[in-house]
Amino acid sequence: MADSTRFLVRSFGFRAEAFLSAQQFLDSGLVEETNCLILILDLRMPGIDGLELQRNLASANKQVPIIFISARATEHERTEAIAGGAVDFLRKPFSEEELFNAIQRALGQRQDSK
């Protein structure tokens, strides 16, 4: 799913990287590029899950727009993600249009915060 999403985001004309875990993302150093970063996070990942990564970024004052995706999220998890500042929460399977629109909202949020 990570590679498919990466290819889809690239087809929209954006740079995209895929990581199989939150720890891989954190180790990549990209977290320091918060001025040009949008995260598309699966709720369920090995090790640190999506909600925990969202909380960690917020506590480190890293303002990164996040789009969550999940096939098995509970309503509580969805509510927690949105309350934590997520731009959107897409249920798998999602359409190309749904993801594109979520990315556009994230870009708008980034512009509004400047």
Residue frames as a rotation matrix with the C-alpha (Angstrom) as fourth column:
MET 1
0.568 0.823 0.000 0.00
0.823 -0.568 0.000 0.00
0.000 0.000 -1.000 0.00
ALA 2
0.351 -0.504 -0.789 2.86
0.236 -0.768 0.595 2.40
-0.906 -0.395 -0.151 0.79
ASP 3
-0.721 -0.669 0.180 4.37
0.315 -0.085 0.945 2.05
-0.617 0.738 0.272 -2.67
SER 4
-0.238 0.724 0.648 0.98
0.954 0.048 0.296 2.36
0.183 0.689 -0.702 -4.39
THR 5
0.719 0.504 -0.479 0.25
0.622 -0.774 0.119 5.55
-0.310 -0.384 -0.870 -2.48
ARG 6
-0.065 -0.839 -0.540 3.72
0.160 -0.543 0.825 6.91
-0.985 -0.032 0.170 -3.26
PHE 7
-0.773 -0.204 0.600 3.22
0.592 0.107 0.799 6.26
-0.227 0.973 0.038 -7.00
LEU 8
0.202 0.936 0.290 -0.23
0.963 -0.244 0.117 7.86
0.180 0.255 -0.950 -6.88
VAL 9
0.631 -0.023 -0.775 1.06
0.376 -0.865 0.332 10.98
-0.678 -0.501 -0.538 -5.12
ARG 10
-0.492 -0.858 -0.149 3.88
0.188 -0.272 0.944 11.23
-0.850 0.436 0.295 -7.66
SER 11
-0.483 0.379 0.789 1.32
0.874 0.159 0.459 10.97
0.049 0.912 -0.408 -10.48
PHE 12
0.665 0.713 -0.222 -0.26
0.735 -0.677 0.027 14.13
-0.131 -0.181 -0.975 -9.02
GLY 13
0.512 -0.549 0.660 3.09
0.265 -0.631 -0.730 15.90
0.817 0.548 -0.177 -9.56
PHE 14
0.756 -0.221 0.616 4.42
-0.637 -0.468 0.613 15.86
0.153 -0.856 -0.494 -5.99
ARG 15
-0.402 -0.880 -0.253 7.62
-0.577 0.458 -0.676 14.45
0.711 -0.125 -0.692 -4.55
ALA 16
0.681 0.653 0.332 6.80
-0.684 0.405 0.607 11.41
0.262 -0.641 0.722 -2.45
GLU 17
-0.598 -0.790 -0.136 8.71
-0.618 0.562 -0.550 9.03
0.511 -0.245 -0.824 -0.21
ALA 18
0.570 0.778 -0.263 7.37
-0.428 0.554 0.713 5.85
0.701 -0.294 0.650 1.37
PHE 19
-0.618 -0.684 0.388 8.33
-0.695 0.246 -0.675 4.39
0.367 -0.687 -0.627 4.73
LEU 20
-0.192 0.540 -0.819 7.08
0.070 0.840 0.538 1.13
0.979 0.046 -0.199 6.19
SER 21
0.161 0.247 -0.956 7.18
0.960 0.187 0.210 2.39
0.230 -0.951 -0.207 9.76
ALA 22
0.965 0.191 0.182 7.07
0.128 -0.943 0.308 5.63
0.231 -0.274 -0.934 11.71
GLN 23
0.579 -0.808 -0.105 10.57
0.154 -0.018 0.988 4.89
-0.800 -0.588 0.114 12.99
GLN 24
-0.083 -0.587 0.805 11.92
0.956 0.182 0.231 4.69
-0.282 0.789 0.546 9.42
PHE 25
0.534 0.354 0.768 10.37
0.588 -0.808 -0.037 8.09
0.607 0.472 -0.639 8.74
LEU 26
0.987 -0.149 -0.053 11.83
-0.052 -0.622 0.781 9.58
-0.149 -0.768 -0.622 11.94
ASP 27
0.307 -0.932 0.192 15.26
0.424 0.314 0.849 8.12
-0.852 -0.179 0.492 11.15
SER 28
0.297 -0.142 0.944 15.17
0.953 -0.014 -0.302 9.60
0.056 0.990 0.131 7.62
GLY 29
-0.655 -0.533 -0.536 15.56
0.608 -0.792 0.045 13.16
-0.449 -0.296 0.843 8.89
LEU 30
-0.583 0.485 0.652 12.63
0.508 -0.409 0.758 14.38
0.634 0.773 -0.008 6.79
VAL 31
0.309 0.731 -0.608 10.81
0.942 -0.145 0.304 15.38
0.134 -0.666 -0.733 9.96
GLU 32
-0.298 -0.508 -0.808 13.07
0.594 -0.761 0.260 18.46
-0.747 -0.402 0.529 9.96
GLU 33
-0.970 -0.037 0.241 11.58
0.229 -0.485 0.844 19.58
0.086 0.874 0.479 6.63
THR 34
-0.400 0.887 -0.232 8.26
0.729 0.154 -0.668 20.57
-0.556 -0.436 -0.707 8.19
ASN 35
-0.334 0.273 -0.902 7.91
-0.314 -0.935 -0.167 23.64
-0.889 0.227 0.398 5.95
CYS 36
-0.326 0.204 -0.923 7.29
-0.944 -0.010 0.331 21.45
0.058 0.979 0.196 2.88
LEU 37
-0.978 -0.140 -0.156 6.03
-0.120 0.984 -0.131 18.21
0.172 -0.110 -0.979 4.37
ILE 38
0.098 0.981 0.166 2.63
-0.984 0.070 0.166 16.53
0.151 -0.180 0.972 4.33
LEU 39
-0.863 -0.371 0.343 2.28
-0.445 0.879 -0.169 13.11
-0.239 -0.299 -0.924 5.91
ILE 40
0.214 0.859 -0.465 -0.05
-0.809 0.423 0.409 10.41
0.548 0.289 0.785 4.69
LEU 41
-0.703 -0.521 0.485 -0.11
-0.710 0.479 -0.515 8.01
0.036 -0.707 -0.707 7.61
ASP 42
-0.111 0.620 -0.777 -1.64
-0.006 0.781 0.624 4.61
0.994 0.074 -0.083 7.94
LEU 43
0.517 0.384 0.765 -3.25
-0.740 -0.248 0.625 4.31
0.430 -0.889 0.156 11.31
ARG 44
0.879 -0.172 0.444 -1.76
-0.130 0.810 0.572 0.86
-0.458 -0.560 0.690 11.86
MET 45
0.494 -0.818 -0.293 2.01
-0.516 -0.005 -0.857 0.58
0.700 0.575 -0.424 11.44
PRO 46
0.470 -0.401 -0.786 4.58
0.650 0.760 0.000 -1.64
0.598 -0.511 0.618 13.11
GLY 47
-0.599 -0.705 -0.380 6.05
0.765 -0.365 -0.530 -0.10
0.235 -0.608 0.758 16.25
ILE 48
-0.764 0.294 -0.575 4.83
0.054 -0.858 -0.511 3.47
-0.643 -0.421 0.639 16.60
ASP 49
-0.143 0.778 0.612 1.29
0.951 0.279 -0.133 3.73
-0.274 0.563 -0.780 15.21
GLY 50
-0.269 0.050 0.962 -0.07
0.683 -0.695 0.227 6.72
0.679 0.718 0.153 13.31
LEU 51
0.746 0.618 0.248 -1.81
0.243 -0.599 0.763 8.32
0.620 -0.509 -0.597 16.28
GLU 52
0.652 -0.584 -0.482 1.29
0.607 0.021 0.795 8.00
-0.454 -0.811 0.368 18.44
LEU 53
-0.381 -0.790 0.481 3.41
0.924 -0.310 0.223 9.60
-0.027 0.529 0.848 15.71
GLN 54
0.136 0.528 0.839 0.88
0.459 -0.784 0.419 12.43
0.878 0.328 -0.348 15.45
ARG 55
0.956 0.223 -0.192 1.09
0.259 -0.326 0.909 13.00
0.140 -0.918 -0.370 19.23
ASN 56
0.260 -0.943 -0.209 4.91
0.826 0.105 0.553 12.85
-0.500 -0.317 0.806 19.16
LEU 57
-0.380 -0.376 0.845 5.12
0.821 -0.557 0.121 15.43
0.425 0.740 0.521 16.38
ALA 58
0.503 0.651 0.568 2.70
0.256 -0.740 0.621 17.73
0.825 -0.167 -0.540 18.18
SER 59
0.904 -0.171 -0.392 4.60
0.383 -0.086 0.920 17.47
-0.191 -0.982 -0.012 21.47
ALA 60
-0.132 -0.991 0.038 7.84
0.852 -0.094 0.515 18.31
-0.506 0.100 0.857 19.59
ASN 61
0.226 0.361 -0.905 6.01
-0.028 -0.926 -0.376 21.34
-0.974 0.110 -0.199 18.08
LYS 62
-0.905 -0.407 0.125 6.40
0.073 0.142 0.987 19.95
-0.419 0.903 -0.099 14.55
GLN 63
-0.008 0.931 -0.365 3.49
-0.402 -0.337 -0.851 21.42
-0.915 0.140 0.377 12.57
VAL 64
-0.945 -0.299 -0.135 2.96
-0.261 0.436 0.861 18.86
-0.199 0.848 -0.491 9.82
PRO 65
0.009 0.975 -0.221 -0.36
-0.992 -0.020 -0.126 18.43
-0.127 0.221 0.967 8.01
ILE 66
-0.871 -0.263 0.416 -1.42
-0.281 0.960 0.018 14.78
-0.404 -0.101 -0.909 8.32
ILE 67
0.069 0.847 -0.527 -3.81
-0.951 0.216 0.222 12.73
0.302 0.486 0.820 6.22
PHE 68
-0.491 -0.175 0.854 -4.70
-0.575 0.801 -0.167 9.43
-0.654 -0.573 -0.493 7.86
ILE 69
-0.057 0.495 -0.867 -5.69
-0.834 0.453 0.314 6.31
0.549 0.741 0.387 5.98
SER 70
-0.761 -0.177 0.624 -7.03
-0.534 0.717 -0.448 3.09
-0.369 -0.674 -0.640 7.41
ALA 71
-0.544 0.583 -0.604 -9.14
-0.284 0.549 0.786 0.08
0.790 0.599 -0.133 6.56
ARG 72
-0.043 0.481 -0.876 -10.05
0.631 0.692 0.350 -0.82
0.774 -0.538 -0.333 10.13
ALA 73
-0.884 -0.324 0.337 -10.24
-0.006 -0.713 -0.701 2.37
0.467 -0.622 0.628 12.16
THR 74
-0.264 0.800 -0.539 -12.75
0.963 0.188 -0.193 2.74
-0.053 -0.570 -0.820 14.93
GLU 75
0.516 0.516 0.683 -14.83
0.526 -0.821 0.223 5.89
0.676 0.244 -0.695 15.19
HIS 76
0.893 -0.254 -0.372 -12.89
0.259 -0.386 0.885 6.73
-0.369 -0.887 -0.279 18.37
GLU 77
-0.072 -0.984 0.163 -9.56
0.738 0.057 0.672 6.53
-0.671 0.169 0.722 16.48
ARG 78
-0.128 0.111 0.985 -10.92
0.880 -0.446 0.165 8.67
0.457 0.888 -0.041 13.65
THR 79
0.840 0.507 0.195 -12.20
0.339 -0.770 0.541 11.26
0.424 -0.388 -0.818 16.13
GLU 80
0.628 -0.679 -0.380 -8.86
0.400 -0.137 0.906 11.28
-0.668 -0.721 0.186 17.97
ALA 81
-0.276 -0.759 0.589 -6.94
0.919 -0.029 0.393 11.82
-0.282 0.650 0.706 14.73
ILE 82
0.108 0.405 0.908 -9.14
0.670 -0.704 0.234 14.72
0.734 0.583 -0.348 13.63
ALA 83
0.961 0.245 -0.130 -9.11
0.250 -0.564 0.787 16.25
0.120 -0.789 -0.603 17.13
GLY 84
0.346 -0.918 -0.194 -5.31
0.572 0.042 0.819 16.00
-0.744 -0.394 0.540 17.03
GLY 85
0.084 -0.260 -0.962 -5.28
-0.397 -0.894 0.207 18.18
-0.914 0.364 -0.178 13.93
ALA 86
-0.566 -0.286 0.773 -5.41
0.499 0.628 0.597 15.70
-0.656 0.724 -0.213 11.04
VAL 87
-0.779 0.232 -0.583 -6.48
-0.549 -0.701 0.454 17.28
-0.303 0.674 0.674 7.76
ASP 88
0.186 0.824 -0.534 -8.51
-0.925 0.330 0.187 14.24
0.330 0.460 0.824 6.75
PHE 89
-0.478 -0.225 0.849 -9.13
-0.523 0.850 -0.069 10.59
-0.706 -0.477 -0.523 7.52
LEU 90
-0.050 0.401 -0.915 -9.66
-0.973 0.189 0.136 8.38
0.227 0.897 0.381 4.49
ARG 91
0.265 0.209 0.941 -11.02
-0.485 0.872 -0.057 4.88
-0.833 -0.442 0.332 4.72
LYS 92
-0.782 -0.546 -0.302 -9.41
-0.568 0.422 0.707 2.25
-0.259 0.724 -0.640 2.50
PRO 93
-0.348 -0.641 0.684 -10.10
0.922 -0.101 0.374 1.75
-0.171 0.761 0.626 -0.26
PHE 94
0.190 0.346 -0.919 -10.15
0.162 -0.934 -0.318 5.44
-0.968 -0.088 -0.233 -1.19
SER 95
0.768 0.146 0.624 -10.33
0.630 0.010 -0.777 6.97
-0.120 0.989 -0.085 -4.63
GLU 96
-0.314 -0.880 0.357 -7.60
0.929 -0.362 -0.075 8.96
0.196 0.308 0.931 -6.37
GLU 97
-0.032 0.401 0.915 -9.90
0.227 -0.889 0.398 11.98
0.973 0.221 -0.063 -6.18
GLU 98
0.907 0.377 -0.186 -10.38
0.238 -0.097 0.966 11.63
0.346 -0.921 -0.178 -2.41
LEU 99
0.312 -0.871 -0.379 -6.62
0.881 0.116 0.458 11.55
-0.355 -0.477 0.804 -1.86
PHE 100
-0.426 -0.455 0.782 -5.97
0.762 -0.646 0.039 14.42
0.488 0.612 0.622 -4.25
ASN 101
0.368 0.660 0.655 -8.63
0.122 -0.732 0.670 16.54
0.922 -0.166 -0.350 -2.51
ALA 102
0.890 -0.093 -0.446 -7.15
0.454 0.099 0.885 15.73
-0.038 -0.991 0.130 0.91
ILE 103
-0.133 -0.990 0.038 -3.69
0.978 -0.125 0.169 16.77
-0.162 0.059 0.985 -0.32
GLN 104
-0.260 0.105 0.960 -5.15
0.472 -0.853 0.221 20.03
0.842 0.511 0.172 -1.63
ARG 105
0.812 0.565 0.149 -6.72
0.111 -0.400 0.910 20.71
0.574 -0.722 -0.387 1.79
ALA 106
0.571 -0.684 -0.455 -3.36
0.755 0.220 0.618 19.97
-0.322 -0.696 0.642 3.44
LEU 107
-0.413 -0.717 0.562 -1.61
0.873 -0.487 0.020 22.40
0.259 0.499 0.827 1.08
GLY 108
0.168 0.582 0.796 -4.28
0.197 -0.811 0.551 25.00
0.966 0.064 -0.251 1.89
GLN 109
0.933 0.130 -0.337 -3.73
0.340 -0.006 0.940 24.44
0.121 -0.991 -0.050 5.59
ARG 110
0.063 -0.988 -0.144 0.00
0.969 0.026 0.246 24.89
-0.239 -0.155 0.959 5.08
GLN 111
-0.404 -0.159 0.901 -0.59
0.579 -0.807 0.117 28.20
0.708 0.569 0.418 3.25
ASP 112
0.574 0.734 0.364 -2.97
0.131 -0.520 0.844 29.39
0.809 -0.436 -0.395 5.99
SER 113
0.804 -0.271 -0.529 -0.36
0.581 0.169 0.796 28.77
-0.126 -0.948 0.293 8.68
LYS 114
-0.187 -0.919 0.347 2.27
0.944 -0.266 -0.195 30.99
0.272 0.291 0.917 6.99
